[in-house]
Amino acid sequence: MSNAAPPSQSPSTPSPVANPVTVKSKNPLLGYAALFLAIALLPTLGVYPIFVMKVLCYALFACAFNLLIGFTGLLSFGHAAFLGTAAYCTGHALKVWGLPAPLGLLVGTLAAGGVGLLFGLLAIKRTGIYFSMITLALSQMLFFFFLQASFTGGEDGLQSVPRGSFFGLDLSNDTTLFYVVLGIFIAGFWLIYRTVNSPFGQVLTSIRENEARATSLGYDTDRFKLLAFVLSAALAGLAGATKTLVLGFATLTDAVWTTSGLVILMTLVGGMGTLVGPMVGALIIIALENKIGDLGKALAELTGINWFNGLGESVSLVTGLIFILCVLAFRRGVVGEALALRDRWLSKSSDKR
């Protein structure tokens, strides 16, 4: 029997050094379709469309960020720059240039992708905390530009952005806009899903797990990371552009560093490296920001403790506690822990057989 070593892999073959984080079911697309169908029915159940659209925008933002950290292993502290860039550019295009909504969204997305390319070229050669700090520094530089630029409105922000129409659909109607936003989110989610489950996505996962091994197989890892960074930035920009269309304004809050921290929190709470996790994390965080006051009043009435009435002014405290709880007890996030629990249950069931 020959003891010859197996032939080496060609650079075009995806690296086997790591399996995707996502747990694949037999037919995951059916599950996603059912989820999106349930979301589409929310307005008919009396759920406020603006709230759901805001959640969808931040969910797309978190999914875009998760593509970078969950599947490529790059932690960016400056993703708010892309959200803010697209928000301002789309708002300016719709309000000042008078472009229709589809072109306004395209302008914002392309602008965010261009900023992502610039940031990536400057930061992608660094790794670890150095990469993260460079993205934070660049993001803060852009924030101060938005603060002083005339077209952004400074501290007042860009107000009264018109919705216009979307291929003949009147977006002044909240229900119509809701289904347009849902369609945009599904398109962005589909792009992320196809990216993760493609040979390109497998290379990204290999880079996350063992970049030296991926390099030894002949991959230009810097080029792959740059492509992932630009794609993540563009999708984050699409989220910011859509958010401006929904709310009718763009402010400095979209570009401030705390928004970058917020998307990290959403991803960790929902489940980093899972496709649905960032959506769940966005729902939890946005729901807390909008409903924590009502929850505090209910707790005050239930317990008689007056302190709960001020809970609505302590959103940062609550989100901080959630982050600590997630790090200590749910390190995989809500969806990650649920998938792990399911796997353990299936393993025990198969052992009994």
GISULLIN-V844436 format. One record per residue. RES is the residue in one letter. SS is DSSP state (H for helix, E for strand, - for the rest). Layout:
res = {RES/RES}
ss = {SS/SS}
//
This chain:
res = {M/S/N/A/A/P/P/S/Q/S/P/S/T/P/S/P/V/A/N/P/V/T/V/K/S/K/N/P/L/L/G/Y/A/A/L/F/L/A/I/A/L/L/P/T/L/G/V/Y/P/I/F/V/M/K/V/L/C/Y/A/L/F/A/C/A/F/N/L/L/I/G/F/T/G/L/L/S/F/G/H/A/A/F/L/G/T/A/A/Y/C/T/G/H/A/L/K/V/W/G/L/P/A/P/L/G/L/L/V/G/T/L/A/A/G/G/V/G/L/L/F/G/L/L/A/I/K/R/T/G/I/Y/F/S/M/I/T/L/A/L/S/Q/M/L/F/F/F/F/L/Q/A/S/F/T/G/G/E/D/G/L/Q/S/V/P/R/G/S/F/F/G/L/D/L/S/N/D/T/T/L/F/Y/V/V/L/G/I/F/I/A/G/F/W/L/I/Y/R/T/V/N/S/P/F/G/Q/V/L/T/S/I/R/E/N/E/A/R/A/T/S/L/G/Y/D/T/D/R/F/K/L/L/A/F/V/L/S/A/A/L/A/G/L/A/G/A/T/K/T/L/V/L/G/F/A/T/L/T/D/A/V/W/T/T/S/G/L/V/I/L/M/T/L/V/G/G/M/G/T/L/V/G/P/M/V/G/A/L/I/I/I/A/L/E/N/K/I/G/D/L/G/K/A/L/A/E/L/T/G/I/N/W/F/N/G/L/G/E/S/V/S/L/V/T/G/L/I/F/I/L/C/V/L/A/F/R/R/G/V/V/G/E/A/L/A/L/R/D/R/W/L/S/K/S/S/D/K/R}
ss = {-/-/-/-/-/-/-/-/-/-/-/-/-/-/-/-/-/-/-/-/-/-/-/-/-/-/-/H/H/H/H/H/H/H/H/H/H/H/H/H/-/H/H/H/H/-/-/-/H/H/H/H/H/H/H/H/H/H/H/H/H/H/H/H/H/H/H/H/H/-/-/-/-/-/-/-/-/-/-/H/H/H/H/H/H/H/H/H/H/H/H/H/H/H/H/-/-/-/-/-/H/H/H/H/H/H/H/H/H/H/H/H/H/H/H/H/H/H/H/H/H/H/H/-/-/-/-/H/H/H/H/H/H/H/H/H/H/H/H/H/H/H/H/H/H/H/H/H/-/-/-/-/-/H/H/H/-/E/-/-/-/-/-/-/E/E/-/-/E/E/-/-/-/H/H/H/H/H/H/H/H/H/H/H/H/H/H/H/H/H/H/H/H/H/H/H/-/-/H/H/H/H/H/H/H/H/H/H/H/-/H/H/H/H/H/H/-/-/-/-/H/H/H/H/H/H/H/H/H/H/H/H/H/H/H/H/H/H/H/H/H/H/H/H/H/H/H/-/-/E/-/H/H/H/-/-/H/H/H/H/H/H/H/H/H/H/H/H/H/H/-/-/-/-/-/-/H/H/H/H/H/H/H/H/H/H/H/H/H/H/H/H/H/H/H/H/H/H/H/H/H/H/H/-/-/H/H/H/H/H/H/H/H/-/H/H/H/H/H/H/H/H/H/H/H/H/H/H/H/-/-/-/H/H/H/H/H/H/H/H/H/H/H/H/H/H/H/H/H/H/H/H/-}
//
